[in-house]
Amino acid sequence: MAQHSFLQNLLQGQAVEWKTLGEVAVIGTGNSNRQDESENGDYPFYVRSKNVLRSDSYQFDETAIVIPGEGGVGDIFHYVEGKYALHQRAYRICIHDGDINTKFLYHVMRNSFKQYILSKSVGATATSIRKPMLEKFLIPIPPLSVQAKIVQILDTFTELTEQLTAELGMRQKQYQYYRNKLLTFDFEAVQSLATASDSERQRMALVWKTLGEVGELIRGNGLTKKDLTDDGVPAIHYGQIYTRYGLSTEKTLSFVSTELAKRLRKVDTGDVVITNTSENLADVGKSLVYLGKEQAVTGGHATIFKPNKQIILGKYFAYFTQTDNFATQKRKYAKGTKVIDVSTNDMAKLKIPIPPLSEQARIVTILDTFDTLVNSISNGLPKEIQLRQRQYEYYRNVLLGF
């Protein structure tokens, strides 16, 4: 009732007309292909994805809404003003009715177009749309003054989300910079080692050791996806490390039977599970610090690193695996083309800088702060963005519930 009243207060008794999209807009596709992309082109080039490319030429100069004709149907919407190029399998919707605000239509389509398309499709997803489907989409048309007010409210939420997303991108770059800087131990970072204080020299003192010198590495065995269950003994599958886990975890996402666990390699609290295998080099060497109280297990395509806790902190090592230095080292040992693997024996040869444990702990604390800010869905920027997006969707439903 409160939602309905909010909308009625905006309308103040004014009528809402309904028309099909075909009645109020010119709908068509572009004529460009991917090969028309120019990295430094002067004009935006809209294709069938969220990413906007560039082009040296343009086809349209207008205010319009662009959506893909296939792939991302109902999920991708671009609001366009000015000159742009358009892919041959993307649609432009250009309003010719003076009673409709294009930005208002943009919000309407984000709110209900996907549901409309799904109702016309077979199955749970819509893989493509055709022009007649677009033309029959019904849209509410309140007075222009009401449309403008709705746009103003919804744009406020959209802009806030965009600002937070931009800040997240900046913080991610900052995080990457400081992670590399802190784990490079460039003595130039100190004004001069010769003039540094005794405490500073001690803090910066380090040696490089191979991974095999600072802990034990054990290759996992067995464990396929079909072995995973919803309860039992905690289990870490290598594929989940680069798809679902962060840097560390206290609880596993999956489990295995007690009988199978007896045959698998054991992961203790403080151990680091490292991926050996992936279809791309970036995901090889991804690390997960296990902090659970109950012993876990892991399988093939993963190595368990049991750090010598008198020399190295597991989390310090896990952060090091995210640096450019580590990426350069693992590239030398990578084997395979379609499936890339770095063996446990070769991982033992990778070198890591070992400062005093107190310095490792200091670095971990700093990087933990950044990690929470850019990755945490509980109290970091991703959580804030998620909340603002939900807020936008709530008010969009309220304001467009004609």
RAPENOR-V614450 format. One record per residue. N is the residue number from 1. RES is the residue in one small letter. BURIAL is b if it has 16 or more other C-alpha atoms within 10 Angstrom, else e. Layout:
n=N res=RES burial=BURIAL
n=N res=RES burial=BURIAL
This chain:
n=1 res=m burial=e
n=2 res=a burial=e
n=3 res=q burial=e
n=4 res=h burial=e
n=5 res=s burial=e
n=6 res=f burial=e
n=7 res=l burial=b
n=8 res=q burial=e
n=9 res=n burial=e
n=10 res=l burial=b
n=11 res=l burial=b
n=12 res=q burial=e
n=13 res=g burial=e
n=14 res=q burial=e
n=15 res=a burial=e
n=16 res=v burial=e
n=17 res=e burial=e
n=18 res=w burial=e
n=19 res=k burial=e
n=20 res=t burial=e
n=21 res=l burial=b
n=22 res=g burial=b
n=23 res=e burial=e
n=24 res=v burial=b
n=25 res=a burial=b
n=26 res=v burial=e
n=27 res=i burial=b
n=28 res=g burial=b
n=29 res=t burial=b
n=30 res=g burial=b
n=31 res=n burial=e
n=32 res=s burial=b
n=33 res=n burial=e
n=34 res=r burial=e
n=35 res=q burial=e
n=36 res=d burial=b
n=37 res=e burial=b
n=38 res=s burial=b
n=39 res=e burial=e
n=40 res=n burial=e
n=41 res=g burial=e
n=42 res=d burial=e
n=43 res=y burial=b
n=44 res=p burial=b
n=45 res=f burial=b
n=46 res=y burial=b
n=47 res=v burial=b
n=48 res=r burial=b
n=49 res=s burial=b
n=50 res=k burial=e
n=51 res=n burial=e
n=52 res=v burial=e
n=53 res=l burial=b
n=54 res=r burial=b
n=55 res=s burial=b
n=56 res=d burial=b
n=57 res=s burial=b
n=58 res=y burial=b
n=59 res=q burial=e
n=60 res=f burial=e
n=61 res=d burial=e
n=62 res=e burial=e
n=63 res=t burial=b
n=64 res=a burial=b
n=65 res=i burial=b
n=66 res=v burial=b
n=67 res=i burial=b
n=68 res=p burial=b
n=69 res=g burial=b
n=70 res=e burial=b
n=71 res=g burial=b
n=72 res=g burial=b
n=73 res=v burial=b
n=74 res=g burial=b
n=75 res=d burial=e
n=76 res=i burial=b
n=77 res=f burial=b
n=78 res=h burial=b
n=79 res=y burial=b
n=80 res=v burial=b
n=81 res=e burial=e
n=82 res=g burial=e
n=83 res=k burial=b
n=84 res=y burial=b
n=85 res=a burial=b
n=86 res=l burial=b
n=87 res=h burial=b
n=88 res=q burial=b
n=89 res=r burial=b
n=90 res=a burial=b
n=91 res=y burial=b
n=92 res=r burial=b
n=93 res=i burial=b
n=94 res=c burial=b
n=95 res=i burial=b
n=96 res=h burial=e
n=97 res=d burial=e
n=98 res=g burial=e
n=99 res=d burial=e
n=100 res=i burial=b
n=101 res=n burial=b
n=102 res=t burial=b
n=103 res=k burial=b
n=104 res=f burial=b
n=105 res=l burial=b
n=106 res=y burial=b
n=107 res=h burial=b
n=108 res=v burial=b
n=109 res=m burial=b
n=110 res=r burial=b
n=111 res=n burial=b
n=112 res=s burial=b
n=113 res=f burial=b
n=114 res=k burial=b
n=115 res=q burial=e
n=116 res=y burial=b
n=117 res=i burial=b
n=118 res=l burial=b
n=119 res=s burial=e
n=120 res=k burial=e
n=121 res=s burial=e
n=122 res=v burial=e
n=123 res=g burial=e
n=124 res=a burial=e
n=125 res=t burial=e
n=126 res=a burial=b
n=127 res=t burial=b
n=128 res=s burial=e
n=129 res=i burial=b
n=130 res=r burial=e
n=131 res=k burial=e
n=132 res=p burial=e
n=133 res=m burial=e
n=134 res=l burial=b
n=135 res=e burial=b
n=136 res=k burial=e
n=137 res=f burial=b
n=138 res=l burial=b
n=139 res=i burial=b
n=140 res=p burial=b
n=141 res=i burial=b
n=142 res=p burial=b
n=143 res=p burial=b
n=144 res=l burial=e
n=145 res=s burial=e
n=146 res=v burial=b
n=147 res=q burial=b
n=148 res=a burial=e
n=149 res=k burial=e
n=150 res=i burial=b
n=151 res=v burial=b
n=152 res=q burial=e
n=153 res=i burial=e
n=154 res=l burial=b
n=155 res=d burial=b
n=156 res=t burial=e
n=157 res=f burial=b
n=158 res=t burial=b
n=159 res=e burial=e
n=160 res=l burial=e
n=161 res=t burial=b
n=162 res=e burial=e
n=163 res=q burial=e
n=164 res=l burial=b
n=165 res=t burial=b
n=166 res=a burial=e
n=167 res=e burial=e
n=168 res=l burial=b
n=169 res=g burial=e
n=170 res=m burial=e
n=171 res=r burial=b
n=172 res=q burial=b
n=173 res=k burial=e
n=174 res=q burial=e
n=175 res=y burial=b
n=176 res=q burial=b
n=177 res=y burial=e
n=178 res=y burial=b
n=179 res=r burial=b
n=180 res=n burial=b
n=181 res=k burial=e
n=182 res=l burial=b
n=183 res=l burial=b
n=184 res=t burial=b
n=185 res=f burial=b
n=186 res=d burial=e
n=187 res=f burial=e
n=188 res=e burial=e
n=189 res=a burial=e
n=190 res=v burial=e
n=191 res=q burial=e
n=192 res=s burial=e
n=193 res=l burial=e
n=194 res=a burial=e
n=195 res=t burial=e
n=196 res=a burial=e
n=197 res=s burial=e
n=198 res=d burial=e
n=199 res=s burial=e
n=200 res=e burial=e
n=201 res=r burial=b
n=202 res=q burial=e
n=203 res=r burial=b
n=204 res=m burial=b
n=205 res=a burial=e
n=206 res=l burial=e
n=207 res=v burial=e
n=208 res=w burial=e
n=209 res=k burial=e
n=210 res=t burial=e
n=211 res=l burial=b
n=212 res=g burial=b
n=213 res=e burial=b
n=214 res=v burial=b
n=215 res=g burial=b
n=216 res=e burial=e
n=217 res=l burial=b
n=218 res=i burial=b
n=219 res=r burial=b
n=220 res=g burial=b
n=221 res=n burial=b
n=222 res=g burial=e
n=223 res=l burial=b
n=224 res=t burial=e
n=225 res=k burial=e
n=226 res=k burial=e
n=227 res=d burial=e
n=228 res=l burial=b
n=229 res=t burial=e
n=230 res=d burial=e
n=231 res=d burial=e
n=232 res=g burial=e
n=233 res=v burial=b
n=234 res=p burial=b
n=235 res=a burial=b
n=236 res=i burial=b
n=237 res=h burial=b
n=238 res=y burial=b
n=239 res=g burial=b
n=240 res=q burial=e
n=241 res=i burial=b
n=242 res=y burial=b
n=243 res=t burial=e
n=244 res=r burial=e
n=245 res=y burial=b
n=246 res=g burial=b
n=247 res=l burial=b
n=248 res=s burial=b
n=249 res=t burial=e
n=250 res=e burial=e
n=251 res=k burial=e
n=252 res=t burial=b
n=253 res=l burial=b
n=254 res=s burial=b
n=255 res=f burial=b
n=256 res=v burial=b
n=257 res=s burial=b
n=258 res=t burial=e
n=259 res=e burial=e
n=260 res=l burial=e
n=261 res=a burial=b
n=262 res=k burial=e
n=263 res=r burial=e
n=264 res=l burial=b
n=265 res=r burial=b
n=266 res=k burial=b
n=267 res=v burial=b
n=268 res=d burial=b
n=269 res=t burial=b
n=270 res=g burial=b
n=271 res=d burial=b
n=272 res=v burial=b
n=273 res=v burial=b
n=274 res=i burial=b
n=275 res=t burial=b
n=276 res=n burial=b
n=277 res=t burial=b
n=278 res=s burial=b
n=279 res=e burial=e
n=280 res=n burial=e
n=281 res=l burial=b
n=282 res=a burial=e
n=283 res=d burial=b
n=284 res=v burial=b
n=285 res=g burial=b
n=286 res=k burial=b
n=287 res=s burial=b
n=288 res=l burial=b
n=289 res=v burial=b
n=290 res=y burial=b
n=291 res=l burial=b
n=292 res=g burial=b
n=293 res=k burial=e
n=294 res=e burial=e
n=295 res=q burial=e
n=296 res=a burial=b
n=297 res=v burial=b
n=298 res=t burial=b
n=299 res=g burial=b
n=300 res=g burial=b
n=301 res=h burial=b
n=302 res=a burial=b
n=303 res=t burial=b
n=304 res=i burial=b
n=305 res=f burial=b
n=306 res=k burial=b
n=307 res=p burial=b
n=308 res=n burial=e
n=309 res=k burial=e
n=310 res=q burial=e
n=311 res=i burial=e
n=312 res=i burial=b
n=313 res=l burial=b
n=314 res=g burial=b
n=315 res=k burial=b
n=316 res=y burial=b
n=317 res=f burial=b
n=318 res=a burial=b
n=319 res=y burial=b
n=320 res=f burial=b
n=321 res=t burial=b
n=322 res=q burial=b
n=323 res=t burial=b
n=324 res=d burial=e
n=325 res=n burial=e
n=326 res=f burial=b
n=327 res=a burial=b
n=328 res=t burial=e
n=329 res=q burial=e
n=330 res=k burial=b
n=331 res=r burial=e
n=332 res=k burial=e
n=333 res=y burial=b
n=334 res=a burial=b
n=335 res=k burial=e
n=336 res=g burial=e
n=337 res=t burial=e
n=338 res=k burial=e
n=339 res=v burial=e
n=340 res=i burial=b
n=341 res=d burial=b
n=342 res=v burial=b
n=343 res=s burial=b
n=344 res=t burial=b
n=345 res=n burial=e
n=346 res=d burial=e
n=347 res=m burial=b
n=348 res=a burial=b
n=349 res=k burial=b
n=350 res=l burial=b
n=351 res=k burial=b
n=352 res=i burial=b
n=353 res=p burial=b
n=354 res=i burial=b
n=355 res=p burial=b
n=356 res=p burial=b
n=357 res=l burial=b
n=358 res=s burial=e
n=359 res=e burial=b
n=360 res=q burial=b
n=361 res=a burial=b
n=362 res=r burial=e
n=363 res=i burial=b
n=364 res=v burial=b
n=365 res=t burial=e
n=366 res=i burial=e
n=367 res=l burial=b
n=368 res=d burial=e
n=369 res=t burial=e
n=370 res=f burial=b
n=371 res=d burial=b
n=372 res=t burial=e
n=373 res=l burial=b
n=374 res=v burial=b
n=375 res=n burial=b
n=376 res=s burial=e
n=377 res=i burial=e
n=378 res=s burial=e
n=379 res=n burial=e
n=380 res=g burial=b
n=381 res=l burial=b
n=382 res=p burial=b
n=383 res=k burial=b
n=384 res=e burial=b
n=385 res=i burial=b
n=386 res=q burial=e
n=387 res=l burial=e
n=388 res=r burial=b
n=389 res=q burial=b
n=390 res=r burial=e
n=391 res=q burial=e
n=392 res=y burial=b
n=393 res=e burial=b
n=394 res=y burial=e
n=395 res=y burial=b
n=396 res=r burial=b
n=397 res=n burial=e
n=398 res=v burial=b
n=399 res=l burial=b
n=400 res=l burial=b
n=401 res=g burial=e
n=402 res=f burial=e
